[in-house]
Amino acid sequence: MNRVNITGRITRDPEVKVTTGGVSVCLFNIACRRTYKNHKGEYDTDFIRCVAYRSSADYLGKYAHKGDLLEISGAVRQYTYDGEDGQRHTGLEVVIDSKGDVGIAARKQAGSYSHAETGDGFDEIAPLDDEIPF
């Protein structure tokens, strides 16, 4: 079974593009701090590429912003691309099949959005107080 759940902060405002077939696509990265410290006594951060399609892409493009805490579920997919160095590279990304935007939930709590406006229906969880390292 290929299933992953990740919670992290969005590294930049998501942008939605539409394919020639009319499908909305949203590519973005989230930063996830590891739960343990490295040999220097610091927490390392992983930057994970994510992709959402159709209504999930539209939703994230409209309501998600840099720094929001995002909880996603999906499947890991391998992709290849040709780099500027002329070499073929391989990467991994999470294809989102459901989402829970806890960053937006915190803004709803502060009165920035109404529940009817976002329609996410997820529990409201306050964002972490940690600084984003970028």
N, C-alpha and C positions, 0 to 999 in steps of 0.2 A: 504494500500500500504506500503510495506516494502522498504524504500529507504533512504539512508543516504549519505551525502557529508561531507568529513572531509579533513582538511588541517593540516599537522603537519610535524615534522621532524623524519626521520628514525633513530631508536635508535642503530642499528648495521647493518653492511653490510648484505643484504639479501642473502640467500642461496637457490638454487633451487635443489629439489630432484625429481626423476622420479619414479612414481608408477610402479608396476609390469605390469600394462596395458599400460605403455608408456606415461602417462600424466604427464607433468611438473607441480610441485606444489612449490610455494614460500610462506613461512610463515615468517612474520616479524612484528615488532611493530612500531607504530609511537607515538610520544609524542605531545600532543596538549595542549597548554597553555590556560587556561580559560580566558574569557574576563573581569572578575571581580576579585577584590582582596578579600582575606579571612579576618578574624577578626584581623590577625596580619599585614595586609596591604601588603601581598604578593600574587602573582599569584600562584594558584595551577596548577599542570600539570596532565593530564590524559594520561595513556599509553594504547593504543588501539591495540589489536591483529588484524592483517589483513592476508588474504590469497588470493593468485592469482593463477589462473590455466592457463595452455597451453601457448599461445603466450605472454600473460601479465606477466606470471611468468618468462618466458625466457627473456623478455625485462627488467624486474626489476632486475633479477639476473645479467644481463650484464652491465646495465648502472647506477643503483641506488647504492648509497653508504651511509654510516653512516653520518648523519647530513644534508642530502639533504632534501629540502622542497618538500613534496609530496602532491598533491591534488588528492583524490580518490573519487569514487562513487561506491556504491554497496548496498548490502542488509545485514542486521544484521541476524546472525544465532546463535542459541544456540547449545552448544556442552557439552558433559559430559566426565569426565575422572576419573580414580582412582588415588588418591594422594598417596604420600609416607606414609601418616598416615593411609592408608587403607580405608579412607572415599571416597565416591563418591562426586565429585565436579562438578559444573556447571559453564560455562563461556560463554561469548559472543564474537563474532568475526565479522569482516566485510568481506564479500566475494566480492572481487572487480570485477566489470563488465566493468568498463572503468577507465582510469587513465590519469592524466595530470601531468607530472613530471616537476614542475617549478624549482626544484633544478638543473636538467639537463639543463634546458633552460638557467640558469645563466651561467653554464659552457660552453654552446654553444656560448653564447655572448662573453665570455672571450677567445674563440678560441680553447677550449679543444676538442670539437666535432663539426662535421659539421652537418647541418640539414639532409642531405641525410643519414648520418651514424645512427642517432637516429630515424629519421622518425616519430617523435611524433606529429608535426604539431600544437602544442599548443602555445599560446601566451607566450612571454618571460617576466617573472616577476622576479625581483631581490629577492634573499633570504632575510629573516629578519636578522637584526644585533644582535639579542638576543643570549646570550650564551646558549648552550645546557647544562642542569644541570646534565650530566652524562659523 
